[in-house]
Amino acid sequence: QVQLVESGGGSVEAGGSLRLSCAASGHTSFSTMCMGWFRQAPGKEREGVAAIERGGRAFYPDSLKGRFTISKDNGKNTLYLQMDNLRPEDTAVYYCASAICTPAWYISSLNPSASTAWGQGTQVTVSS
């Protein structure tokens, strides 16, 4: 069973950048996993912000293209999320998640229901 631990959250002013990391461990073949980053703001549903399939192809919602970049280092079993030009509305708890790369995952990679293992989350706060 895979364990996921996020790090790198914090407080930043609008326009700033943060890089989140997610370390995977346990019974996992990291290089074959599909993974994603999700966020949840108070009073809102969890939403997908980026996903990456085992071959490295990335998926983003249109609203975040150009500001967020997902990547993975298979040698380090680590997933990253580079967030640039942050806005106050990006304030949320950010979670990483993993899944088996099924055809269903490719259809709904940014849907939280497509992921099966989750980290505990890391808080990102953007001030204006």
C-alpha positions as CSV (number, residue, x, y, z in Angstrom):
1,Q,0.0,0.0,0.0
2,V,1.4,3.4,-1.0
3,Q,2.0,6.2,1.5
4,L,2.1,9.8,0.3
5,V,3.6,12.7,2.3
6,E,3.3,16.3,1.0
7,S,5.6,19.1,1.9
8,G,6.4,22.6,0.8
9,G,3.3,24.5,1.7
10,G,3.4,27.8,3.4
11,S,2.4,31.5,3.2
12,V,3.3,33.6,0.2
13,E,2.2,37.0,-1.2
14,A,0.2,37.2,-4.4
15,G,2.4,36.9,-7.4
16,G,4.8,34.6,-5.6
17,S,5.8,31.0,-6.2
18,L,5.8,27.7,-4.2
19,R,6.9,24.2,-5.1
20,L,5.1,21.4,-3.4
21,S,6.6,17.9,-3.1
22,C,5.0,14.5,-2.5
23,A,7.2,11.6,-1.4
24,A,5.8,8.2,-2.1
25,S,6.7,5.0,-0.1
26,G,5.4,1.6,0.6
27,H,4.5,-1.2,-1.8
28,T,4.7,1.0,-4.8
29,S,6.1,1.0,-8.3
30,F,6.2,4.8,-8.5
31,S,7.2,4.9,-12.2
32,T,4.1,3.1,-13.2
33,M,1.6,5.1,-11.2
34,C,-0.7,7.9,-12.3
35,M,-0.7,10.8,-9.9
36,G,-2.3,14.1,-9.3
37,W,-2.5,17.2,-7.1
38,F,-5.8,18.4,-5.7
39,R,-6.9,21.2,-3.5
40,Q,-9.7,22.0,-1.1
41,A,-10.6,25.5,0.1
42,P,-12.9,26.0,3.1
43,G,-16.5,25.4,2.2
44,K,-15.6,24.1,-1.3
45,E,-15.3,20.8,-2.9
46,R,-12.0,19.2,-3.6
47,E,-10.8,19.9,-7.1
48,G,-8.0,18.7,-9.3
49,V,-5.3,21.1,-10.2
50,A,-2.9,18.8,-12.1
51,A,-2.4,15.2,-13.0
52,I,0.4,13.2,-14.7
53,E,0.4,9.8,-16.2
54,R,3.2,7.2,-16.0
55,G,4.7,8.4,-19.3
56,G,4.9,12.0,-18.1
57,R,2.0,13.5,-20.0
58,A,0.4,16.2,-17.8
59,F,-3.2,17.3,-17.5
60,Y,-4.5,20.6,-16.2
61,P,-7.8,22.4,-15.9
62,D,-8.0,25.2,-18.4
63,S,-8.2,27.7,-15.5
64,L,-4.7,26.8,-14.2
65,K,-2.8,26.2,-17.4
66,G,0.3,28.3,-17.5
67,R,0.6,28.9,-13.8
68,F,0.9,25.3,-12.4
69,T,3.3,22.7,-13.5
70,I,3.3,19.0,-12.4
71,S,6.4,16.8,-12.7
72,K,7.7,13.6,-11.2
73,D,11.2,12.2,-10.4
74,N,10.9,8.4,-10.6
75,G,14.4,8.0,-9.1
76,K,13.3,9.9,-6.0
77,N,9.8,8.5,-5.9
78,T,8.6,12.2,-5.7
79,L,5.9,14.2,-7.3
80,Y,6.2,18.0,-7.6
81,L,3.8,20.9,-8.2
82,Q,5.4,24.2,-9.2
83,M,3.0,27.0,-8.6
84,D,3.8,30.4,-10.1
85,N,2.0,33.8,-10.0
86,L,-0.1,32.7,-7.1
87,R,-3.4,34.4,-6.3
88,P,-5.4,34.7,-3.1
89,E,-8.0,32.3,-4.6
90,D,-5.3,29.6,-4.7
91,T,-5.4,29.4,-0.9
92,A,-6.3,25.9,0.1
93,V,-5.1,22.6,1.4
94,Y,-3.2,20.8,-1.3
95,Y,-3.2,17.0,-1.5
96,C,-1.3,14.6,-3.7
97,A,-2.9,11.4,-4.8
98,S,-2.1,8.2,-6.7
99,A,-4.0,5.8,-8.8
100,I,-3.5,2.8,-11.1
101,C,-3.3,4.0,-14.7
102,T,-6.6,2.5,-15.9
103,P,-8.5,3.8,-19.0
104,A,-11.0,5.3,-16.6
105,W,-8.2,7.4,-15.0
106,Y,-7.3,8.9,-18.3
107,I,-10.9,10.0,-18.7
108,S,-11.2,11.6,-15.3
109,S,-7.7,12.3,-14.1
110,L,-8.7,15.6,-12.4
111,N,-11.6,14.1,-10.6
112,P,-10.9,13.2,-7.0
113,S,-12.9,9.9,-7.4
114,A,-10.2,8.6,-9.9
115,S,-7.5,8.5,-7.2
116,T,-7.2,5.7,-4.6
117,A,-4.5,6.8,-2.2
118,W,-4.1,10.3,-0.6
119,G,-1.6,12.2,1.4
120,Q,-2.5,14.2,4.5
121,G,-2.3,17.6,2.7
122,T,-0.3,20.7,3.0
123,Q,-1.6,24.3,3.6
124,V,-1.0,27.0,1.0
125,T,-2.0,30.5,1.9
126,V,-1.7,33.4,-0.5
127,S,-2.1,36.9,0.8
128,S,-3.1,39.9,-1.3
